[in-house]
Amino acid sequence: MTRATIRKTLQDKGFTYREARKVVSQIFKFLVQELKTKGEVTLPFGTLTMKAPSNRRAYKLGKLAKYSKPSVRFKEK
């Protein structure tokens, strides 16, 4: 499910394009905030969990670079 499909579904339910876009934006802001604070969000169709960043190292153009970006995993019910 993507932002566009959620927005289109809301439009089919009677929301205008702008209203649907604002609702979808708020939903994703809430999900990001909850993942940052709690590390897990349970939805009716699955669970989103925040995975701690790994301390990977790689050489990029001859210099040592650290990659420490957290990732989100989705597990279906």
DRENTORBA-489639 format. One line per field, with one value per residue (C-alpha): x, y, z; residue number from 1. Coordinates in Angstrom, 2 decimals. Example, Ala and Ser with C-alpha at 12.3 -4.5 7.8 and 13.67 -1.06 7.14 Angstrom:
c1 12.30_13.67
c2 -4.50_-1.06
c3 7.80_7.14
sevo 1_2
end
This chain:
c1 0.00_1.41_0.51_-1.12_-3.38_-4.46_-5.12_-7.14_-9.19_-9.99_-10.98_-13.35_-14.91_-15.67_-12.55_-11.14_-7.60_-6.17_-8.03_-6.93_-3.33_-3.37_-4.88_-2.28_0.51_-0.72_-0.99_2.62_3.85_2.13_3.66_7.16_6.72_5.48_8.32_10.86_9.43_8.20_10.04_6.92_3.51_0.81_-1.72_-4.75_-2.83_0.65_3.39_6.05_9.22_12.29_15.56_18.56_21.21_24.08_27.56_28.56_31.72_32.64_35.31_33.96_36.43_39.28_37.93_36.29_32.61_30.15_26.57_24.27_20.81_17.97_15.58_11.92_10.62_7.07_5.66_2.25_-0.25
c2 0.00_3.37_6.96_7.24_4.23_5.47_8.92_7.46_5.35_8.45_10.34_7.49_7.91_11.59_13.52_16.14_15.68_18.25_16.83_13.29_14.43_16.15_13.09_10.77_13.15_13.21_9.41_8.99_11.71_9.85_6.51_8.02_9.68_6.46_4.44_6.93_6.89_3.32_1.44_-0.50_0.27_-2.40_-2.01_-4.20_-5.80_-6.10_-4.58_-2.00_-2.27_-0.08_-1.93_-0.40_0.87_-1.44_-0.01_-1.02_0.31_0.63_2.24_4.97_6.56_5.28_6.71_4.83_5.72_4.62_3.78_4.01_4.57_2.86_0.72_-0.20_-3.73_-4.80_-8.14_-9.23_-10.86
c3 0.00_-1.00_-0.26_-3.66_-3.15_0.29_-1.13_-4.03_-1.60_0.46_-2.68_-3.58_-0.12_-0.79_0.23_-2.11_-3.43_-0.99_2.00_1.17_0.74_4.14_5.84_4.33_5.32_8.93_9.00_7.91_10.30_13.14_12.08_11.94_15.33_16.96_15.42_16.77_20.30_20.76_18.03_16.99_15.48_15.28_12.48_11.66_8.77_10.29_12.43_11.65_13.73_13.84_13.47_15.19_12.82_12.14_12.39_8.90_7.43_3.83_1.77_-0.45_-2.80_-0.69_2.57_5.41_5.68_8.35_7.48_10.47_9.04_10.92_8.91_9.25_8.86_8.13_9.25_7.96_10.26
sevo 1_2_3_4_5_6_7_8_9_10_11_12_13_14_15_16_17_18_19_20_21_22_23_24_25_26_27_28_29_30_31_32_33_34_35_36_37_38_39_40_41_42_43_44_45_46_47_48_49_50_51_52_53_54_55_56_57_58_59_60_61_62_63_64_65_66_67_68_69_70_71_72_73_74_75_76_77
end
